Amino acid sequence: MKRRTLGLLTVAASMGALTAGGPALAQGYPTKPVRLIVPFAPGGTTDIIARVLSEKINQALGQTMVVDNKSGGGGSVGATEIARAPADGYTLGMATVSTTAANPAINPKIAYNPLTDFTPIINVAATPNVIAVHPSFPARDYKGFIAELKKNPAKYSYSSSGTGGIGHLQTELFKNMAGVFMTHIPYRGAGPALNDTVAGQVQIIFDNLPSALPFIKDGRLIPIVVAAPQRLAVLPNVPTFKEVGLEPVNRMAYYGIHGPKGLSKEVVDKVHAAVKATAALPDVKKRIEDTGSLLVLNTPAEFQAQIQAEFEVYKKVVAAQKLKLD
């Protein structure tokens, strides 16, 4: 009888640890597939990096990661859904400059605070950005590009992934510093924006290199200038913004993973470790770097600091350009 009582007490204690969210529960995460929200349409850089990771992360995470595209509002629709998700680790999302810095900087009514409503987990990759033009554009280098814009200040338009996205605000930063004008044409993601630029419906795009590079390689877009630490091996003849005297525009994009605020340390540590292990796989590393991206894989605290720094930059751009939502 005494043994049976002790056994029941042991079982009860174990059950108490589980219901209290103790180590046993943390070790069990995840017990079902994890949803990864991409706040843009398929085809853009955010989507590319998310899918490269999700294809192999089950080996390290112990469960599959299912990509779910939720586009709209320059990324704010998907980001809002991430912020409002239960803090159980089963809904995570891609964190971008657009959703955590640029869009909140231009939209005072956005439904989340980029600095307090998310739990940063890891910045996966830093990505160069590129201004590219349709082959019908009269210039094919930076000097000619600027000359053409100044000669015809109301003639040209540029596409972006949406109002408040990094493509929008980084172009506005460029316009302010270069003293040129282009009309903004927002889309519901980088994929649709690219498609219309490649088709010649819009002549200019400021896009992330991974999504633009295939079209550049095929000659369907002409690269003009890149935002990168130095000239890129894949575009050796294209200058950086620093080279042309516009260093503040020389900002790379980030593509990380975050979740709603309140994620437990156990969940953050598990996802962080799984992403690092997956990114270290030779084929995954190669596929990400082949897009022109650089692996970062920093700590949650370092990623939080990056987000805050970018948010401050784009608040200043919004004020300088007197930008408002269309």
C-alpha positions as CSV (number, residue, x, y, z in Angstrom):
1,M,0.0,0.0,0.0
2,K,2.9,2.3,0.9
3,R,4.6,1.7,-2.5
4,R,1.3,2.3,-4.4
5,T,0.9,5.7,-2.6
6,L,4.5,6.7,-3.4
7,G,3.9,5.8,-7.0
8,L,0.8,7.9,-7.2
9,L,2.6,10.8,-5.6
10,T,5.4,10.5,-8.2
11,V,2.9,10.5,-11.1
12,A,1.1,13.5,-9.6
13,A,4.3,15.4,-9.2
14,S,5.2,14.7,-12.9
15,M,1.8,15.8,-14.1
16,G,2.2,19.0,-12.0
17,A,5.5,19.7,-13.7
18,L,3.9,19.3,-17.1
19,T,0.9,21.5,-16.5
20,A,3.1,24.1,-15.0
21,G,5.2,24.4,-18.1
22,G,8.3,22.9,-16.5
23,P,11.3,21.3,-18.2
24,A,9.4,18.3,-19.5
25,L,7.0,20.6,-21.4
26,A,9.9,22.7,-22.8
27,Q,11.7,19.6,-23.9
28,G,8.6,18.4,-25.8
29,Y,8.3,21.5,-28.0
30,P,7.4,21.2,-30.8
31,T,4.8,18.4,-30.8
32,K,3.1,19.5,-34.0
33,P,4.0,21.5,-37.1
34,V,5.1,25.1,-36.7
35,R,3.5,27.8,-38.9
36,L,5.8,30.4,-40.3
37,I,4.0,33.5,-41.5
38,V,5.6,35.3,-44.5
39,P,4.0,38.7,-44.6
40,F,4.4,39.1,-48.3
41,A,3.3,37.4,-51.5
42,P,5.3,34.4,-52.9
43,G,8.3,35.1,-55.0
44,G,10.1,37.8,-53.0
45,T,13.2,37.5,-50.9
46,T,11.4,37.0,-47.6
47,D,9.5,34.1,-49.2
48,I,12.7,32.6,-50.7
49,I,14.7,32.5,-47.5
50,A,11.7,31.2,-45.5
51,R,11.2,28.3,-47.9
52,V,14.9,27.4,-48.1
53,L,14.9,27.1,-44.3
54,S,11.6,25.4,-43.9
55,E,12.5,22.6,-46.4
56,K,15.2,21.2,-44.1
57,I,14.5,22.6,-40.6
58,N,12.5,19.5,-39.5
59,Q,15.8,17.7,-39.0
60,A,16.8,20.1,-36.2
61,L,13.4,21.2,-35.0
62,G,11.8,17.8,-34.8
63,Q,8.7,19.0,-36.7
64,T,8.0,20.5,-40.1
65,M,7.7,24.3,-40.5
66,V,4.9,25.3,-42.8
67,V,5.2,28.6,-44.7
68,D,2.0,30.7,-44.8
69,N,2.0,33.8,-47.0
70,K,-0.1,36.6,-45.6
71,S,0.4,39.7,-47.8
72,G,-1.0,43.2,-47.7
73,G,-0.3,46.6,-46.2
74,G,3.4,46.5,-47.0
75,G,3.7,43.5,-44.7
76,S,1.6,44.9,-41.9
77,V,-1.3,42.4,-42.4
78,G,1.0,39.4,-41.8
79,A,3.0,41.1,-39.1
80,T,-0.2,41.9,-37.2
81,E,-1.2,38.2,-37.3
82,I,2.2,37.2,-35.9
83,A,1.9,39.8,-33.1
84,R,-1.6,38.5,-32.2
85,A,-0.8,34.8,-32.2
86,P,-0.7,32.8,-29.0
87,A,2.8,32.8,-27.4
88,D,3.1,29.0,-27.6
89,G,5.8,28.8,-30.4
90,Y,3.4,27.3,-33.0
91,T,3.0,30.5,-34.9
92,L,6.2,32.4,-35.8
93,G,7.0,34.8,-38.6
94,M,9.6,36.3,-40.8
95,A,10.8,39.7,-39.5
96,T,11.9,42.2,-42.1
97,V,13.0,45.8,-42.2
98,S,9.6,46.5,-43.9
99,T,7.5,45.0,-41.1
100,T,9.6,46.0,-38.1
101,A,11.0,49.4,-39.1
102,A,9.9,51.0,-42.3
103,N,6.1,50.3,-42.1
104,P,5.7,51.2,-38.4
105,A,7.7,54.4,-39.1
106,I,5.2,55.6,-41.7
107,N,2.0,54.3,-40.2
108,P,1.2,55.7,-36.7
109,K,-2.0,53.6,-36.7
110,I,-0.3,50.3,-37.3
111,A,-1.7,47.6,-35.1
112,Y,1.5,46.6,-33.4
113,N,4.6,48.1,-31.8
114,P,7.7,46.7,-33.5
115,L,9.8,47.0,-30.4
116,T,7.5,45.5,-27.8
117,D,4.9,43.3,-29.5
118,F,7.3,40.6,-30.8
119,T,10.0,38.3,-29.5
120,P,13.1,38.4,-31.7
121,I,14.7,35.0,-32.2
122,I,17.4,35.3,-34.9
123,N,18.4,37.4,-37.9
124,V,19.0,34.7,-40.5
125,A,20.5,36.8,-43.3
126,A,21.5,40.2,-44.5
127,T,20.6,41.0,-48.0
128,P,21.9,43.7,-50.4
129,N,19.4,45.9,-52.1
130,V,19.6,47.0,-55.7
131,I,18.1,49.7,-57.9
132,A,17.4,48.1,-61.3
133,V,15.7,49.4,-64.4
134,H,13.8,47.8,-67.3
135,P,16.0,47.5,-70.4
136,S,14.0,50.1,-72.2
137,F,15.2,52.8,-69.7
138,P,17.5,55.2,-71.5
139,A,20.5,54.8,-69.1
140,R,22.4,51.7,-68.0
141,D,24.8,53.1,-65.4
142,Y,24.4,55.3,-62.3
143,K,25.6,58.5,-63.9
144,G,23.2,58.2,-66.8
145,F,20.4,57.1,-64.5
146,I,20.7,60.3,-62.3
147,A,21.0,62.5,-65.4
148,E,17.8,61.0,-66.9
149,L,15.8,61.4,-63.7
150,K,16.9,65.1,-63.4
151,K,16.2,65.7,-67.0
152,N,12.6,64.3,-66.8
153,P,11.6,64.7,-63.2
154,A,7.9,63.7,-63.7
155,K,8.3,60.9,-66.2
156,Y,9.3,57.8,-64.3
157,S,7.8,55.6,-61.6
158,Y,9.2,53.0,-59.3
159,S,7.6,49.8,-57.9
160,S,7.8,48.5,-54.4
161,S,6.5,45.7,-52.2
162,G,4.0,48.1,-50.7
163,T,3.6,51.5,-49.0
164,G,5.8,51.6,-46.0
165,G,8.0,48.7,-47.1
166,I,11.8,48.9,-47.3
167,G,11.7,49.3,-51.1
168,H,9.4,52.4,-50.6
169,L,11.3,54.1,-47.8
170,Q,14.8,53.3,-49.0
171,T,13.9,54.8,-52.4
172,E,12.5,57.8,-50.6
173,L,15.8,58.1,-48.7
174,F,17.6,57.8,-52.0
175,K,15.4,60.5,-53.7
176,N,16.0,62.9,-50.8
177,M,19.8,62.5,-50.9
178,A,20.1,62.4,-54.7
179,G,17.7,65.3,-55.3
180,V,15.6,63.3,-57.8
181,F,11.9,62.5,-58.2
182,M,10.0,59.3,-59.1
183,T,6.4,58.4,-58.6
184,H,5.8,55.5,-56.2
185,I,3.7,52.5,-57.4
186,P,3.0,50.2,-54.4
187,Y,2.2,46.5,-54.8
188,R,1.2,43.7,-52.5
189,G,4.7,42.2,-52.4
190,A,8.0,42.2,-54.1
191,G,7.0,39.3,-56.4
192,P,4.1,41.3,-58.1
193,A,6.3,44.5,-58.2
194,L,9.1,42.6,-59.9
195,N,6.8,41.1,-62.4
196,D,5.4,44.4,-63.5
197,T,8.9,46.0,-63.7
198,V,10.2,43.1,-65.8
199,A,7.2,43.5,-68.0
200,G,7.9,47.2,-68.5
201,Q,4.8,48.5,-66.9
202,V,7.0,50.3,-64.3
203,Q,10.5,51.1,-65.3
204,I,12.4,51.2,-61.9
205,I,12.5,49.1,-58.8
206,F,14.5,49.2,-55.6
207,D,14.4,45.6,-54.6
208,N,16.3,43.0,-52.5
209,L,19.0,41.3,-54.6
210,P,17.9,37.7,-54.2
211,S,14.5,38.2,-55.9
212,A,15.9,40.6,-58.5
213,L,19.1,38.7,-59.4
214,P,17.5,36.0,-61.7
215,F,16.0,38.8,-63.8
216,I,19.3,40.7,-63.8
217,K,21.2,37.5,-64.9
218,D,18.7,37.0,-67.7
219,G,19.1,40.6,-68.9
220,R,15.5,41.5,-68.1
221,L,16.6,44.0,-65.5
222,I,19.6,46.3,-65.6
223,P,21.4,46.9,-62.2
224,I,22.3,50.5,-61.5
225,V,23.6,50.7,-57.9
226,V,23.6,48.4,-54.9
227,A,23.3,48.8,-51.1
228,A,26.1,46.5,-49.8
229,P,29.3,46.8,-47.8
230,Q,31.4,46.5,-51.0
231,R,30.9,45.6,-54.7
232,L,29.3,42.2,-55.1
233,A,31.0,39.3,-56.8
234,V,27.8,38.6,-58.8
235,L,27.7,42.3,-59.9
236,P,31.3,43.4,-60.1
237,N,30.7,46.4,-62.3
238,V,27.9,47.9,-60.2
239,P,28.9,50.5,-57.6
240,T,27.6,50.7,-54.1
241,F,25.8,53.7,-52.7
242,K,28.8,54.6,-50.7
243,E,30.9,54.8,-53.9
244,V,28.5,57.3,-55.4
245,G,28.4,59.5,-52.3
246,L,25.2,58.3,-50.8
247,E,26.5,56.2,-47.8
248,P,23.3,56.6,-45.7
249,V,21.4,54.7,-48.4
250,N,23.9,51.8,-48.2
251,R,21.7,49.7,-45.9
252,M,21.2,46.0,-46.3
253,A,17.9,44.4,-45.5
254,Y,17.5,41.7,-42.8
255,Y,15.4,38.6,-42.8
256,G,14.9,37.1,-39.4
257,I,12.5,35.0,-37.4
258,H,10.4,36.3,-34.5
259,G,7.2,35.5,-32.7
260,P,4.6,37.2,-30.6
261,K,5.7,38.8,-27.3
262,G,6.0,36.5,-24.4
263,L,7.6,33.5,-26.0
264,S,9.3,31.3,-23.4
265,K,13.1,31.1,-23.3
266,E,12.8,27.4,-24.0
267,V,11.0,28.0,-27.3
268,V,13.3,30.8,-28.4
269,D,16.4,28.7,-27.6
270,K,14.9,25.7,-29.5
271,V,14.0,27.7,-32.6
272,H,17.3,29.6,-32.5
273,A,19.4,26.5,-32.3
274,A,17.3,24.8,-35.1
275,V,17.7,27.7,-37.5
276,K,21.5,27.9,-36.9
277,A,21.9,24.2,-37.4
278,T,19.8,24.3,-40.6
279,A,21.6,27.3,-42.0
280,A,24.9,25.4,-41.4
281,L,23.9,22.6,-43.8
282,P,26.1,23.0,-46.9
283,D,23.2,22.9,-49.3
284,V,21.1,25.4,-47.3
285,K,24.0,27.7,-46.8
286,K,24.9,27.6,-50.5
287,R,21.3,28.3,-51.6
288,I,21.0,31.4,-49.3
289,E,24.4,32.7,-50.3
290,D,23.8,32.1,-54.0
291,T,21.0,34.7,-53.7
292,G,23.6,37.3,-52.8
293,S,22.6,37.2,-49.1
294,L,25.1,37.0,-46.2
295,L,24.3,34.7,-43.2
296,V,24.1,36.6,-39.9
297,L,22.7,34.1,-37.3
298,N,23.0,36.5,-34.4
299,T,21.5,36.4,-30.9
300,P,18.0,37.5,-30.0
301,A,19.4,40.5,-28.1
302,E,21.6,41.5,-31.1
303,F,18.6,41.2,-33.4
304,Q,16.5,43.4,-31.2
305,A,19.2,46.1,-31.3
306,Q,19.2,45.9,-35.1
307,I,15.5,46.3,-35.3
308,Q,15.5,49.3,-33.0
309,A,18.3,51.0,-35.0
310,E,16.5,50.6,-38.4
311,F,13.3,51.8,-36.9
312,E,15.0,55.1,-35.8
313,V,16.5,55.5,-39.3
314,Y,13.2,55.2,-41.1
315,K,11.4,57.5,-38.7
316,K,13.8,60.2,-39.8
317,V,13.2,59.4,-43.5
318,V,9.4,59.7,-43.0
319,A,9.8,63.0,-41.3
320,A,12.3,64.4,-43.9
321,Q,10.2,63.3,-46.9
322,K,6.9,64.2,-45.2
323,L,5.7,60.7,-46.1
324,K,2.1,59.6,-45.4
325,L,0.1,56.5,-46.2
326,D,-1.5,56.7,-49.7
